[in-house]
């Protein structure tokens, strides 16, 4: 069986959220699995010199409109959160803590965290809010709180972020199929054609 | 009849080039005309603080691959020019000079200039090379040379660039349909749906 597709995303990224609602079904059409790998865009921006979209003149205004318009285009519920963008260490830690024992449940948790942030306007950069989302998902709140403060989990997230950046991830979503990287929810069209055709030389 | 669609692009932009090969046919399906409006990304980047893609760590490497892969995806001939990116004042001046008297011929000239740069690796940032492309297109070389040095044409281009930025154009291509702006060749899918449906609230 073909290797799984790597889906890199930041919990603060609207385009990562949009793609997260599509990527598994798209991959499944071609018999491919997807491994979800949250990372921290802030760490990548230290290397690229990037600036969070909303604070860029002209581009920020456009981005706010494009988020909302694209959500409708993709048919995904979306409300620009009151706090945006945010640092996403808390949800990333919760995710990797759970993924150590149950990657599939971690994926479902990631979807719940994305919905909490981009639909219900819950600021998941706060540990307490991430813990509440995890509790609503059925996890033990005290165990999640311990995980968020566990140095081993913090190191695990750091290592995953380093690996993502080592793989070239500079934006979200960043989708890697057999070493071929695609950046952006707007590359899902190319991802589909790539999977359907086995790729093309260029 | 509905107002024409404004197509803002930089002659140095691969994604502007890709979109330029699609936009008129796409608009025509919905009975819409397109006005081509070259502008200078460098002027916009002074406002956005942007950096030309190829010089951004991680993103630059990705961009070079994405240009070539996307060209194949769109079915467009493409070769990354030896000099890239370039300042595109010379082709922009030639364009607006011709557009004053014949907008349709100016559009065809723009297509020829894009092909010269992105297919035949001719560095159209050089006045001599832009003049040669114009001559090959059937224009009088001396008249083009005079136009490139004409203060009135220089002012016209400056005014068009200011208008583009005033409209919010920060990237290329930047497509405006009845005040609705779409950035990127990868928004052509949304442009098509927007035109087909009459747009949607968001």
Interface residues (C-beta under 8 A of the other chain):
Chain A: X44 X47 X48 X49 X50 X51 X56 X57 X58 X59 X61 X62 X65 X66 X68 X69 X70 X71 X72 X73 X165 X168 X169 X170 X171 X181 X183 X184 X186 X187 X189 X190 X193 X200 X201 X202
Chain B: X44 X47 X48 X49 X50 X51 X56 X57 X58 X59 X61 X62 X65 X66 X68 X69 X70 X71 X72 X73 X165 X168 X169 X170 X171 X181 X183 X184 X186 X187 X189 X190 X193 X200 X201 X202
